[in-house]
Amino acid sequence: MTSEITLFVNPTAGSGRGARAAQPAASALRDAGFSVRTVLGEDADDALRRAREAVAGGTGALIAVGGDGMMSLALQAVAGTTTPLGVVAVGTGNDFARALGVPVVDPAAAGRLAAEALKGGGVREIDLGRVGDRWFGSVLASGFDSRVNDRGNRMRFVGGRFKYDLAILAELAAFRPIPYRLRLDDGPVREIEATLVAVGNGTSYGGGMRMCADAVMDDGLFDVVVVGNCSRATLLRVFPRVYRGTHLGHPAVTVHRASSVELSAAGVTAYADGEPLGALPLTATCVPGAVTVLAPGSPGGL
């Protein structure tokens, strides 16, 4: 493995923490004997092009510095290759990092962990979800949760978990059950009314909402969580339990495991890793061992 490592940096992540985090992460890698180069970009497309060039050029690892949006972009560059992915999580959500068990908002520790993993062979293969040509590592959201995401993205005056709490309350006022068509693997098409359908490769989204709390990132299967048709009052009682993952025991919630999920519903936008995928319908496929990560001894189902 080459000793040159690429830092893939979002300078605006976490209100500027991305730019500040790159330096201690780079120092930790250099102290371990690695040569470090930094990749930025004028915009997301340019940054992804540069990251793919680094991967094609044989970089020893691509280490993403930023939030879940940067991790999502990095996955597009390394998925299906032998280049390992490291994570220096300094965004507002950091759900992918949490699922891997790597340090959050501690760039020096994350850099040291990446260096130790590279030197000691402490790397793991994990699954990824794929929709068309887009890869995702955590959770695909559709329904009430994706509408919360829509609203949260429009809120510029607050950030972090509080933003999503406010968005949840606002969406409750307009809540209506959604008619879905759902197919798991080669099974029959099911027509259901549901509050949401979440497809989990990882466990959480939205900065710690453990919607797919039992998901395992290397079992070749999604956890498909269906929150059924329930009243606003029930949803208001159940949704706060998402932060602990205890909602999975509620009678309105069912969990299925499948390697392929077909979803269709009118007027619903899907999100994956917090990024918009587009309107349903879609088919999500779990791809086993799609990416190698620098996350030795990590929890999160690994």
QUIKA-V582028 format. One record per residue. N is the residue number from 0. RES is the residue in one letter. PHI is phi in radians with two decimals (* if undefined). PSI is psi in whole degrees, 0 to 359 (* if undefined). Layout:
n=N res=RES phi=PHI psi=PSI
n=N res=RES phi=PHI psi=PSI
This chain:
n=0 res=M phi=* psi=134
n=1 res=T phi=-1.10 psi=150
n=2 res=S phi=-1.49 psi=358
n=3 res=E phi=-1.52 psi=127
n=4 res=I phi=-2.01 psi=143
n=5 res=T phi=-1.88 psi=123
n=6 res=L phi=-1.58 psi=123
n=7 res=F phi=-1.84 psi=105
n=8 res=V phi=-1.99 psi=132
n=9 res=N phi=-1.77 psi=104
n=10 res=P phi=-1.19 psi=343
n=11 res=T phi=-1.71 psi=356
n=12 res=A phi=-1.07 psi=141
n=13 res=G phi=1.00 psi=44
n=14 res=S phi=0.98 psi=43
n=15 res=G phi=1.72 psi=356
n=16 res=R phi=-1.14 psi=333
n=17 res=G phi=-1.02 psi=311
n=18 res=A phi=-1.13 psi=318
n=19 res=R phi=-1.21 psi=329
n=20 res=A phi=-1.31 psi=335
n=21 res=A phi=-1.06 psi=323
n=22 res=Q phi=-1.16 psi=308
n=23 res=P phi=-1.14 psi=327
n=24 res=A phi=-1.15 psi=316
n=25 res=A phi=-1.11 psi=320
n=26 res=S phi=-1.08 psi=319
n=27 res=A phi=-1.11 psi=321
n=28 res=L phi=-1.22 psi=319
n=29 res=R phi=-1.16 psi=321
n=30 res=D phi=-1.06 psi=334
n=31 res=A phi=-1.53 psi=1
n=32 res=G phi=1.73 psi=8
n=33 res=F phi=-1.63 psi=148
n=34 res=S phi=-1.57 psi=133
n=35 res=V phi=-2.11 psi=130
n=36 res=R phi=-2.12 psi=153
n=37 res=T phi=-1.97 psi=136
n=38 res=V phi=-2.00 psi=123
n=39 res=L phi=-1.96 psi=214
n=40 res=G phi=3.02 psi=151
n=41 res=E phi=-1.24 psi=331
n=42 res=D phi=-2.74 psi=182
n=43 res=A phi=-1.07 psi=318
n=44 res=D phi=-1.12 psi=318
n=45 res=D phi=-1.17 psi=319
n=46 res=A phi=-1.09 psi=317
n=47 res=L phi=-1.13 psi=320
n=48 res=R phi=-1.03 psi=316
n=49 res=R phi=-1.17 psi=321
n=50 res=A phi=-1.13 psi=319
n=51 res=R phi=-1.14 psi=325
n=52 res=E phi=-1.13 psi=320
n=53 res=A phi=-1.12 psi=318
n=54 res=V phi=-1.12 psi=313
n=55 res=A phi=-1.10 psi=331
n=56 res=G phi=-1.39 psi=357
n=57 res=G phi=1.63 psi=24
n=58 res=T phi=-0.97 psi=147
n=59 res=G phi=-1.21 psi=333
n=60 res=A phi=-2.93 psi=152
n=61 res=L phi=-1.90 psi=120
n=62 res=I phi=-1.99 psi=113
n=63 res=A phi=-1.49 psi=130
n=64 res=V phi=-2.03 psi=111
n=65 res=G phi=2.76 psi=210
n=66 res=G phi=-1.80 psi=197
n=67 res=D phi=-1.11 psi=329
n=68 res=G phi=-1.10 psi=321
n=69 res=M phi=-1.23 psi=322
n=70 res=M phi=-1.10 psi=319
n=71 res=S phi=-1.07 psi=316
n=72 res=L phi=-1.11 psi=318
n=73 res=A phi=-1.10 psi=323
n=74 res=L phi=-1.05 psi=325
n=75 res=Q phi=-1.13 psi=334
n=76 res=A phi=-1.50 psi=327
n=77 res=V phi=-1.85 psi=342
n=78 res=A phi=-1.01 psi=134
n=79 res=G phi=1.40 psi=4
n=80 res=T phi=-1.94 psi=178
n=81 res=T phi=-1.67 psi=2
n=82 res=T phi=-1.34 psi=123
n=83 res=P phi=-1.30 psi=152
n=84 res=L phi=-1.92 psi=128
n=85 res=G phi=-1.88 psi=159
n=86 res=V phi=-2.28 psi=123
n=87 res=V phi=-2.02 psi=97
n=88 res=A phi=-1.59 psi=113
n=89 res=V phi=-2.38 psi=26
n=90 res=G phi=-1.59 psi=201
n=91 res=T phi=-1.67 psi=335
n=92 res=G phi=-1.75 psi=300
n=93 res=N phi=1.05 psi=33
n=94 res=D phi=-1.22 psi=323
n=95 res=F phi=-1.10 psi=316
n=96 res=A phi=-1.09 psi=317
n=97 res=R phi=-1.07 psi=318
n=98 res=A phi=-1.11 psi=328
n=99 res=L phi=-1.42 psi=342
n=100 res=G phi=1.40 psi=24
n=101 res=V phi=-1.65 psi=160
n=102 res=P phi=-1.03 psi=144
n=103 res=V phi=-2.02 psi=132
n=104 res=V phi=0.93 psi=42
n=105 res=D phi=-2.54 psi=77
n=106 res=P phi=-1.10 psi=326
n=107 res=A phi=-1.13 psi=315
n=108 res=A phi=-1.12 psi=320
n=109 res=A phi=-1.14 psi=321
n=110 res=G phi=-1.13 psi=318
n=111 res=R phi=-1.14 psi=319
n=112 res=L phi=-1.08 psi=317
n=113 res=A phi=-1.08 psi=317
n=114 res=A phi=-1.11 psi=315
n=115 res=E phi=-1.09 psi=320
n=116 res=A phi=-1.13 psi=318
n=117 res=L phi=-1.16 psi=320
n=118 res=K phi=-1.31 psi=324
n=119 res=G phi=-1.70 psi=4
n=120 res=G phi=1.26 psi=20
n=121 res=G phi=-1.44 psi=69
n=122 res=V phi=-2.12 psi=156
n=123 res=R phi=-2.33 psi=148
n=124 res=E phi=-1.66 psi=132
n=125 res=I phi=-2.20 psi=164
n=126 res=D phi=-1.39 psi=159
n=127 res=L phi=-2.34 psi=155
n=128 res=G phi=-1.56 psi=152
n=129 res=R phi=-2.40 psi=132
n=130 res=V phi=-2.22 psi=109
n=131 res=G phi=1.09 psi=237
n=132 res=D phi=-1.78 psi=12
n=133 res=R phi=-1.78 psi=133
n=134 res=W phi=-1.78 psi=150
n=135 res=F phi=-2.49 psi=151
n=136 res=G phi=-1.90 psi=336
n=137 res=S phi=-1.88 psi=263
n=138 res=V phi=-2.30 psi=138
n=139 res=L phi=-1.67 psi=125
n=140 res=A phi=-1.89 psi=140
n=141 res=S phi=-2.63 psi=132
n=142 res=G phi=1.95 psi=223
n=143 res=F phi=-0.98 psi=318
n=144 res=D phi=-1.17 psi=322
n=145 res=S phi=-1.25 psi=329
n=146 res=R phi=-1.22 psi=325
n=147 res=V phi=-1.07 psi=319
n=148 res=N phi=-1.09 psi=316
n=149 res=D phi=-0.94 psi=310
n=150 res=R phi=-1.19 psi=318
n=151 res=G phi=-1.04 psi=322
n=152 res=N phi=-1.16 psi=337
n=153 res=R phi=-1.49 psi=350
n=154 res=M phi=-1.54 psi=106
n=155 res=R phi=-1.66 psi=350
n=156 res=F phi=-1.69 psi=355
n=157 res=V phi=-2.38 psi=164
n=158 res=G phi=-2.47 psi=176
n=159 res=G phi=1.15 psi=204
n=160 res=R phi=-1.09 psi=325
n=161 res=F phi=-1.05 psi=325
n=162 res=K phi=-1.05 psi=317
n=163 res=Y phi=-1.28 psi=328
n=164 res=D phi=-1.07 psi=316
n=165 res=L phi=-1.12 psi=319
n=166 res=A phi=-1.12 psi=323
n=167 res=I phi=-1.05 psi=313
n=168 res=L phi=-1.08 psi=320
n=169 res=A phi=-1.17 psi=319
n=170 res=E phi=-1.25 psi=332
n=171 res=L phi=-1.01 psi=325
n=172 res=A phi=-1.12 psi=331
n=173 res=A phi=-1.86 psi=10
n=174 res=F phi=-1.17 psi=135
n=175 res=R phi=-2.46 psi=144
n=176 res=P phi=-1.08 psi=152
n=177 res=I phi=-1.97 psi=128
n=178 res=P phi=-1.32 psi=122
n=179 res=Y phi=-1.99 psi=153
n=180 res=R phi=-2.00 psi=124
n=181 res=L phi=-2.27 psi=132
n=182 res=R phi=-2.32 psi=130
n=183 res=L phi=-1.92 psi=123
n=184 res=D phi=0.90 psi=231
n=185 res=D phi=-1.73 psi=19
n=186 res=G phi=-1.34 psi=181
n=187 res=P phi=-1.26 psi=159
n=188 res=V phi=-1.32 psi=129
n=189 res=R phi=-1.88 psi=133
n=190 res=E phi=-1.81 psi=116
n=191 res=I phi=-2.35 psi=157
n=192 res=E phi=-1.85 psi=126
n=193 res=A phi=-2.49 psi=159
n=194 res=T phi=-1.35 psi=319
n=195 res=L phi=-2.84 psi=160
n=196 res=V phi=-2.27 psi=120
n=197 res=A phi=-2.01 psi=135
n=198 res=V phi=-1.97 psi=109
n=199 res=G phi=-1.87 psi=119
n=200 res=N phi=-1.55 psi=317
n=201 res=G phi=-1.77 psi=189
n=202 res=T phi=-1.67 psi=329
n=203 res=S phi=-2.42 psi=167
n=204 res=Y phi=-2.63 psi=175
n=205 res=G phi=1.10 psi=26
n=206 res=G phi=1.39 psi=39
n=207 res=G phi=1.99 psi=9
n=208 res=M phi=-1.40 psi=110
n=209 res=R phi=-1.51 psi=61
n=210 res=M phi=-1.03 psi=318
n=211 res=C phi=-1.96 psi=60
n=212 res=A phi=-1.06 psi=335
n=213 res=D phi=-1.72 psi=7
n=214 res=A phi=-1.11 psi=142
n=215 res=V phi=-2.04 psi=130
n=216 res=M phi=-1.50 psi=4
n=217 res=D phi=-2.42 psi=32
n=218 res=D phi=-1.83 psi=1
n=219 res=G phi=1.33 psi=10
n=220 res=L phi=-2.35 psi=148
n=221 res=F phi=-1.45 psi=152
n=222 res=D phi=-1.67 psi=117
n=223 res=V phi=-1.81 psi=109
n=224 res=V phi=-1.77 psi=121
n=225 res=V phi=-1.97 psi=117
n=226 res=V phi=-1.66 psi=113
n=227 res=G phi=-1.26 psi=186
n=228 res=N phi=-1.20 psi=113
n=229 res=C phi=-2.45 psi=163
n=230 res=S phi=-1.28 psi=164
n=231 res=R phi=-1.03 psi=319
n=232 res=A phi=-1.08 psi=317
n=233 res=T phi=-1.13 psi=316
n=234 res=L phi=-1.08 psi=321
n=235 res=L phi=-1.12 psi=326
n=236 res=R phi=-1.34 psi=322
n=237 res=V phi=-1.42 psi=321
n=238 res=F phi=-1.08 psi=322
n=239 res=P phi=-1.04 psi=336
n=240 res=R phi=-1.24 psi=348
n=241 res=V phi=-1.07 psi=328
n=242 res=Y phi=-1.17 psi=338
n=243 res=R phi=-1.84 psi=351
n=244 res=G phi=1.40 psi=5
n=245 res=T phi=-1.42 psi=354
n=246 res=H phi=-1.11 psi=337
n=247 res=L phi=-1.10 psi=340
n=248 res=G phi=-1.54 psi=359
n=249 res=H phi=-1.33 psi=144
n=250 res=P phi=-1.05 psi=335
n=251 res=A phi=-1.38 psi=353
n=252 res=V phi=-1.94 psi=131
n=253 res=T phi=-2.18 psi=149
n=254 res=V phi=-2.16 psi=129
n=255 res=H phi=-2.09 psi=156
n=256 res=R phi=-2.14 psi=130
n=257 res=A phi=-2.72 psi=156
n=258 res=S phi=-1.65 psi=347
n=259 res=S phi=-2.51 psi=138
n=260 res=V phi=-2.35 psi=124
n=261 res=E phi=-1.84 psi=128
n=262 res=L phi=-2.23 psi=136
n=263 res=S phi=-2.49 psi=133
n=264 res=A phi=-2.87 psi=141
n=265 res=A phi=-1.33 psi=138
n=266 res=G phi=1.23 psi=23
n=267 res=V phi=-2.06 psi=128
n=268 res=T phi=-1.68 psi=135
n=269 res=A phi=-1.65 psi=144
n=270 res=Y phi=-2.13 psi=147
n=271 res=A phi=-2.43 psi=132
n=272 res=D phi=0.94 psi=33
n=273 res=G phi=1.38 psi=0
n=274 res=E phi=-1.88 psi=141
n=275 res=P phi=-1.19 psi=133
n=276 res=L phi=-1.67 psi=331
n=277 res=G phi=2.15 psi=179
n=278 res=A phi=-1.28 psi=147
n=279 res=L phi=-1.14 psi=154
n=280 res=P phi=-1.45 psi=162
n=281 res=L phi=-2.72 psi=164
n=282 res=T phi=-2.18 psi=124
n=283 res=A phi=-1.87 psi=134
n=284 res=T phi=-2.12 psi=134
n=285 res=C phi=-1.50 psi=123
n=286 res=V phi=-1.87 psi=109
n=287 res=P phi=-1.14 psi=141
n=288 res=G phi=1.00 psi=35
n=289 res=A phi=-1.32 psi=340
n=290 res=V phi=-2.57 psi=146
n=291 res=T phi=-1.72 psi=131
n=292 res=V phi=-2.10 psi=151
n=293 res=L phi=-1.59 psi=83
n=294 res=A phi=-2.59 psi=65
n=295 res=P phi=-1.16 psi=139
n=296 res=G phi=1.10 psi=26
n=297 res=S phi=-1.45 psi=151
n=298 res=P phi=-1.47 psi=223
n=299 res=G phi=1.17 psi=28
n=300 res=G phi=1.53 psi=0
n=301 res=L phi=-1.40 psi=*
